[in-house]
Amino acid sequence: MTLDQAQHQVDEWIKTHGVRYFSELTNMAMLTEEVGEVSRIIARRYGDQSEKESDKHKDLGDEMADVLWVLICLANQTGVNLTEAFQKNLEKKTIRDKDRHHQNPKLK
């Protein structure tokens, strides 16, 4: 699935099942919440904190998909084409960071 297809699919789902988009501010709060859930899993599963029994069965991929869902909602609401935005961002990073990471002694 492409980003364009994902944006279209989310829009169709909202129109069919969701009545309407939540407000942009509500979706921003939801995005923060979903990123927090991903963070909790990463911190406990891969970081130094011990994982609580109640967290051991949480699906990291599903939580990441929740982040992507809300991000796509925000993109649709604000008229952002994620394919174009991502391509521009990748080009910017390629120009800006062409040699930067190779010269970072912390990464060697």
PESUL-V198961 format. One record per pair of residues at least 6 apart in sequence whose C-alpha atoms are under 7 Angstrom apart, sorted by the first residue. I is the first residue (numbers start at 0). J is the second residue. If there is no record, write none. Layout:
I:J + I:J
This chain:
2:81 + 2:82 + 3:82 + 6:71 + 6:75 + 13:19 + 13:20 + 23:73 + 26:69 + 26:73 + 30:66 + 30:69 + 30:70 + 33:62 + 33:65 + 33:66 + 34:66 + 36:62 + 37:59 + 37:62 + 37:63 + 40:59 + 42:48 + 43:49 + 43:50 + 44:50 + 74:80 + 74:81
